[in-house]
């Protein structure tokens, strides 16, 4: 619980985290990526301290990893997304693998992206080609073929 300064009422910590995460989502949708990542970072810090190992923790971290990629902080994006990769795969969701693959491709490290591209392809089939920048289509095809 934390205190709402305008009402002096206690607010569940989950609500505070969701406020930051929802702001991060909205700002990202507006392509205000620096502001988005700042909101996700606040949410991430709170889940680190209070929700580690819970689904809520993994959900926030997956969003934070994607936001880090959006601002070009690719190594950080990879590190955060690797924390949640197995969790997202267990839910048959490609977000962490997609983020990791995109980050490696942005860094020019297609060989490191290969397994993550395959994860995404297993989950979404041929839609995989539409999830990456067109400039990386050759790398996507090579990864899937190997």
Backbone torsions as a table, in degrees:
resi	resn	phi	psi	omega
1	UNK	NA	145.9	174.8
2	UNK	-136.4	165.1	-173.4
3	UNK	-97.5	132.2	172.8
4	UNK	-83.1	114.5	-174.4
5	UNK	-65.2	-28.0	-178.5
6	UNK	-79.5	-26.5	-177.9
7	UNK	-116.8	-10.0	-176.0
8	UNK	60.7	22.3	176.4
9	UNK	-98.5	152.9	176.4
10	UNK	-78.5	139.2	-179.9
11	UNK	-119.7	132.0	177.1
12	UNK	-57.6	139.8	-178.3
13	UNK	-58.8	-33.9	176.9
14	UNK	-57.9	-38.2	179.4
15	UNK	-66.4	-36.7	178.3
16	UNK	-65.1	-46.8	178.4
17	UNK	-60.1	-45.0	179.9
18	UNK	-62.8	-35.6	177.2
19	UNK	-61.4	-46.3	177.7
20	UNK	-63.9	-47.1	-178.3
21	UNK	-62.5	-44.0	179.4
22	UNK	-64.1	-37.1	175.4
23	UNK	-64.5	-40.7	177.2
24	UNK	-60.9	-42.7	178.7
25	UNK	-62.9	-48.6	-177.8
26	UNK	-63.2	-43.7	179.5
27	UNK	-66.0	-38.1	176.4
28	UNK	-63.1	-41.1	178.9
29	UNK	-63.7	-28.3	177.1
30	UNK	-87.6	4.8	-179.0
31	UNK	62.6	29.2	174.9
32	UNK	-99.9	69.2	-166.9
33	UNK	-66.7	-38.4	179.5
34	UNK	-63.3	-43.5	178.2
35	UNK	-66.9	-37.9	178.7
36	UNK	-60.9	-49.4	-177.2
37	UNK	-63.7	-32.0	177.6
38	UNK	-64.0	-39.4	178.6
39	UNK	-69.0	-43.7	177.4
40	UNK	-62.2	-36.3	179.7
41	UNK	-63.5	-41.9	177.1
42	UNK	-61.4	-45.1	177.9
43	UNK	-61.5	-41.7	-179.2
44	UNK	-63.1	-42.7	179.1
45	UNK	-62.0	-39.7	179.6
46	UNK	-68.3	-39.9	178.9
47	UNK	-71.6	-31.6	175.4
48	UNK	-58.3	-42.0	-175.3
49	UNK	-83.2	-20.6	-169.5
50	UNK	-130.9	-16.8	-171.8
51	UNK	-134.2	17.9	-176.1
52	UNK	-55.5	133.9	179.3
53	UNK	87.9	-8.6	179.4
54	UNK	-93.6	157.8	178.2
55	UNK	-54.0	-38.9	-179.9
56	UNK	-58.1	-42.6	177.5
57	UNK	-57.5	-49.6	-176.5
58	UNK	-66.7	-37.9	178.4
59	UNK	-62.3	-47.3	179.8
60	UNK	-63.0	-44.7	-178.8
61	UNK	-62.5	-35.9	179.0
62	UNK	-65.7	-39.6	176.4
63	UNK	-67.8	-39.2	179.2
64	UNK	-65.1	-43.0	178.3
65	UNK	-59.6	-43.3	178.6
66	UNK	-65.0	-40.4	179.7
67	UNK	-64.9	-38.9	177.1
68	UNK	-61.3	-39.5	176.5
69	UNK	-61.4	-42.0	-177.6
70	UNK	-59.1	-27.7	179.8
71	UNK	-100.1	8.7	175.9
72	UNK	81.5	14.4	177.3
73	UNK	-92.9	66.4	-167.9
74	UNK	-65.6	-41.7	-179.8
75	UNK	-64.2	-42.0	177.1
76	UNK	-65.0	-40.1	179.2
77	UNK	-59.7	-44.0	178.8
78	UNK	-62.8	-46.2	-177.8
79	UNK	-61.2	-46.1	-179.5
80	UNK	-67.1	-44.6	-177.7
81	UNK	-65.7	-31.9	176.7
82	UNK	-66.6	-25.8	176.8
83	UNK	-63.6	-29.0	-172.5
84	UNK	-115.6	1.3	-175.4
85	UNK	-55.2	-51.5	-177.7
86	UNK	-62.4	-38.4	179.0
87	UNK	-62.7	-47.8	-178.7
88	UNK	-65.3	-38.7	178.1
89	UNK	-65.0	-35.3	178.8
90	UNK	-65.0	-24.1	176.8
91	UNK	-94.0	3.8	-177.9
92	UNK	60.2	39.9	177.8
93	UNK	-115.2	134.9	-174.0
94	UNK	-90.5	0.6	-166.9
95	UNK	-57.0	-47.3	-177.2
96	UNK	-67.1	-44.8	178.7
97	UNK	-64.0	-39.6	177.6
98	UNK	-63.0	-44.8	179.4
99	UNK	-63.2	-45.0	179.7
100	UNK	-61.8	-46.9	-179.8
101	UNK	-61.1	-46.2	179.1
102	UNK	-59.8	-42.0	-178.8
103	UNK	-65.7	-45.2	177.7
104	UNK	-62.1	-41.5	178.6
105	UNK	-63.5	-40.5	178.0
106	UNK	-62.9	-30.7	178.0
107	UNK	-82.8	-4.3	-178.2
108	UNK	78.7	23.7	-177.5
109	UNK	-114.0	63.3	-176.3
110	UNK	-58.0	-34.8	-178.7
111	UNK	-63.3	-33.0	178.1
112	UNK	-76.7	-20.1	-179.9
113	UNK	-82.7	-19.1	-169.6
114	UNK	-50.3	-56.0	-176.6
115	UNK	-63.4	-33.0	-178.9
116	UNK	-73.8	-36.7	174.5
117	UNK	-62.1	-42.7	178.6
118	UNK	-62.4	-39.1	175.5
119	UNK	-56.7	-47.8	-178.1
120	UNK	-63.1	-45.0	-178.7
121	UNK	-62.2	-39.2	177.6
122	UNK	-61.5	-32.5	-177.0
123	UNK	-86.8	-32.3	-173.2
124	UNK	-119.7	-2.5	179.6
125	UNK	65.8	-140.7	-175.9
126	UNK	-68.9	-13.2	175.2
127	UNK	-61.9	-15.1	179.7
128	UNK	-52.7	-35.8	-176.3
129	UNK	-65.6	-27.9	179.5
130	UNK	-86.3	-4.7	-176.4
131	UNK	-92.8	-9.0	-178.1
132	UNK	-117.6	157.8	174.6
133	UNK	-58.3	141.1	-177.8
134	UNK	-57.6	-29.0	-179.4
135	UNK	-63.4	-16.8	-178.1
136	UNK	-103.1	10.0	-175.8
137	UNK	-59.7	-38.3	179.5
138	UNK	-63.3	-42.4	178.4
139	UNK	-65.3	-36.4	178.9
140	UNK	-64.4	-47.7	179.9
141	UNK	-60.3	-44.1	179.2
142	UNK	-62.4	-43.5	-178.4
143	UNK	-61.6	-43.8	-178.3
144	UNK	-69.6	-32.2	-178.1
145	UNK	-74.2	-21.3	-176.4
146	UNK	-90.1	NA	NA
